[in-house]
């Protein structure tokens, strides 16, 4: 019988940065419409047209892979 393994919980920093994105989403959608935005320690550290490029740039700039990367819709793509 297989045992169920739960995925690890996100770090506290990841959770804080995710909440930061929610609080600042309106401003982000004006500054970075229809872009992937990576946030680390309450700062936008990378912006790109595709997820892979945003992830790579964010990891290069911060040395970390533990950060939320969110697609910021300006309202024309996601209804």
N, C-alpha and C positions, 0 to 999 in steps of 0.2 A: 504494500500500500504506500502510495506517495504521501509525503508530508507537505502540507501547504506552507510555503515560505512567503512571508510578507515582505514587500519591498521596503527599503529603508525610508525612514521619515526624512523630509527635507531638513537641512540645517536651519538654525535660527536666523542666520544671515540671509539665506535664500528666502525664508518666509518674510522677513522684514523688507527685502527688496521687492518681493511680489506685492506686498501691501503698498509699498511706495508707488509701484506702477499703477495700481488701482486708484490711489489718491491723486495721481498726476496725469491720469489718462487723457483728460481734456486738453491739457497743454501739450502732451506728447503727440496727440492726433493733429494738432495745429503745426507743430514743429517738424514732425516726421511722418507725414501721411503715407499710409500704405507701405511702411518699411518695417523691418525686423529691428527691434531695439533691445540691446542687452544692458542690464542694470546691475551694478556691483557697488555695494556700500552706499546706496542712495545716489549714485551718479550714473548717467548714461555713458557707457564706455565704448559702445559700438553701435553703428547703424548701417544696415545694408538692405539690398533688394531681396536677398535670399537668406534663409536660415543658416546655411552652412558658412557663408561668408561672415555673417554676424557672429557666429560662434567662434570661428577661427580668429577674427580680429579681437574679440573680447578676451579670449584665452591668451593671445599674444600680448595684449596690453596689461592684463592683470596677473597672468601666471596661474589663474584659477579657472576651473570649469564649473564651479558651483555657483551659478547665477541664473536667474530667470531671463529668458529671451522671449519677447512677446511681439506678435504681429500687431501693429498699431493701425487699425482701420480708420479711415476718415469718414466712414459712413456710406461710401459708395459700393463697397464690396460685400460687407456683411450687413444684413438687414436686421 
